[in-house]
Amino acid sequence: MGLSALALISVSALALAGCATSNDDAAAPDADSSAIISTNGSEPQNPLIPTNTTETGGGKITTSLFAGLVSYDADGAIENEVAKSIESDDATNWTVTLNDGWTFTNGEAVTSSSFVDAWNYGALYSNAQGASYFFDDIAGFSYDADSELTGLKVVDDTTFTVELSSPEADWPLRLGYTAFMPLPSVAFEDMAAYGENPIGNGPYMLAEEGAWVHDEGINLITNPDYDGVRKPVNGGLDIIFYATQDAAYADVQGGNLDVLDAVPDSAFETYADEFGDRSVNQPAAIFQAFNMPYYLEHWSGEEGELRRAAISMSIDRAEITDVIFQGTRTPATDFTSPVIDGYSDALEGSDVLEFNPDEAVKLWAEADAIAPYGDTTFDIAYNSDGGHQAWVDAVTNSIKNTLGIDAVGKPYPTFAAALDDRSNEKLTGATRAGWQADYPSLYNFLAPLYKTGAGSNYEGYSSTEFDTLLEEGAAAETVEDATAKYQEAQEVLLKDLPTIPLWYSNVVGVWSESVNDVVFGWDSVPLYFQITKG
Amino acid sequence: MLWYTGRRLLQMIPVFFGATFLIYFMVFSLPGDPIAALFGDRQPSPAVIEQLRAQYNLDKPFIVQYLIYIGNFFQGDLGTTYSGRAVSDVMAAAFPITFRLAMLALAFEAFFGIIVGLVAGLRKGKLFDASALVVSLLLISVPTFVVGFVLRLVFGVQLGWFRTTVSGAAPWGELVLPAIVLASVSFAYIVRLTRASVADNLNADFVRTATAKGLSRRRVVTVHVLRNSLVPVVTFLGVDLGSLMVGAIVTEGIFNINGVGGTVFKAIKLGESSTVVSFIAVMVVIFVVANLLVDLLYAALDPRIRYAK
């Protein structure tokens, strides 16, 4: 029964992909197909091994160097790359068929083993890969011992099967994430050396051995053998590492940099005048909020629910995004992001995210009737090295003025210090929280943060209703059904408010006069392959 | 003098151990788990964190960590960064760049500072002197990052005379503008030091004697006034070399220079003890040697100074 429904998933994804590619502008006639595009980046935290690259500095590079089973288009829809098809009739057992003719840049063919071996490497306990948890739903995965992914079976060179430990209808959605890239066999001989000079199968490759100069940048050139959906129309990419966004911005102004995907705060007011239609300001897959721990007095039970709603309604998000962020944030209406398929601004109960001082005062008084709040100070913890002070002060002022309680920001010197108190349950009040999606899916915004006992659920939220809806969504037979369940799950969150959603970060980027066709992807990274220059 | 130099060099040993121990302890005492912080909001499984902590010896008590570090240090192994790079590689990349920047800045501030200071001192109370005082006061009171931003905007973005930032290899030519920014405050101090010293020495007995002997004004000024006036300036330059090498964080940030200041700053934020301590150890040696050179220069500048046995 599920067969046809599931077959539809890949079809609809392909259809979407078809739309997206046909929208692409044809390259300008005078564009130089050998031109090198320069763009900003940051020193990767680890050697460039896909399963150990979990931050944006390295992710930007591995995405260009590798082609996985699928890749994401500008809207976050998947398009097949190495995969010919990814099919399942029960959402648990998947059969992956590969296209013929893909090779790594050292000439080795991309086969089923390239994927299976790479995934096994990434998942193995003793390899301590940062992205190992992405494989935890494949049968055989273990968090505390070396164990082979028994759910992965090579059928032949172009076919392998995957057995998940529980059904997941939108499992293929995650396969464009860097953790799922294939590796050539040479990688396993010496992974550290491979990570310095990675050999991939993506649209770009290293310009030469040692093209990655640490702390300076990396030079990529077009991979002539690449024949996927991201075929470059330029000659290569110079990714220059910047310690500050401000220096990168000056370089675009001074003509030393073609594309910048992060405008510094100091230029929020001026970048639009200066760059005009050579700039972009659109929501990104980044959700920002603050959390109230359940282990604190006043913040659990019925009293907590009332107080959480009161706090949420006492914040004037529209004004803060406008004044502090100059419109480079978008007020939140759910717990995900507008760039994700399934985002909604009309969830039941989302009016709790609107500024409503009268209702806030009323709810706060009701909570006081249960147990008086007294003159306890309400604080929001944040790391002072991350540029958070301005909005924290604005939010606490908004709360103070509406509810008449004492509200302040509580700065920690570093992210590490703030994280320490969070994970040891030592907070004295709320804490800033944020999430950037790894792959475009509602599930990725919800499960890691609010599921009972989940890795990043520090503040102790636990709701059977939410957990059940999440599991039902994961096991749903179609993506549409899954989305409906995830939206319902968010309606539970809107009632409980384990986190107070604030806004979505926008990607604010600018580019120089010499480049054209700059489009930013769902993950706030420009689609480099389609940029033309000359 | 050999004896004196040897004694001074021996003093480096306790300074080295004291400084590395203290710095290591300070980095160790930074709040929070540096490994967990590497991953930001997106925490991997606790097993991954545990293994990484063990790999970097962070699961051991402080004194054990320090002894392991020192033990490896004397075998030429400075440890690795959290990204798996050898700290010695990081140093080999950062120090030459910072050294070039510091040398340029030092040359700039010494050359122009002494000339302007000398002329101002000789024409005390005149227009040139007054303007030199005003300009140096301005440079001292305006923070470096303002000077840096303004110069980058004017000469980099608007006029296009210099590159807005320095490219990866940081050739000498591209470092000129950053060196001017870096030197600006010290330049102002040197102008003032030289000026005051020259003005003082003009009234000294030995200058009057030299003039009375009938020496030319030029000879009096260069050999007698200037040479004696340089003692405090050289002291300042010696100390300044150290701060130019470590203290260039702001300038390095503005011009995206991959130097020592920025590297150490990043390592402190990450809680990367081996990187911080290794860099500091080299800085300590540079400081001590620079000060030793300054002390030895005193004798050359002022014949009245002798080194006690």
Interface residues (C-beta under 8 A of the other chain):
Chain A: E43 P44 Q45 N46 P47 T54 E55 Y125 S126 A128 Q129 G130 A131 S132 Y133 D136 Y143 D144 A192 G195 V213 H214 D215 E216 G217 I240 F241 Y242 A243 T244 D246 A247 A248 A250 D251 Q253 G254 G255 N256 D385 Y412 P413 T414 F415 A416 A417 A418 L419 D420 S423 A433 G434 W435 Q436 D438 P448 G455 S456
Chain B: L30 P31 G32 D33 P34 A36 A37 L38 F39 G40 D41 R42 Q43 P44 S45 P46 A47 V48 Q51 L52 Q55 Y82 S83 G84 R85 D89 V90 A93 A94 R152 L153 G156 V157 G160 R163 T164 T165 G168 A169 E252 G253 I254 F255 N256 N258 G262 T263 K266 K269 G271
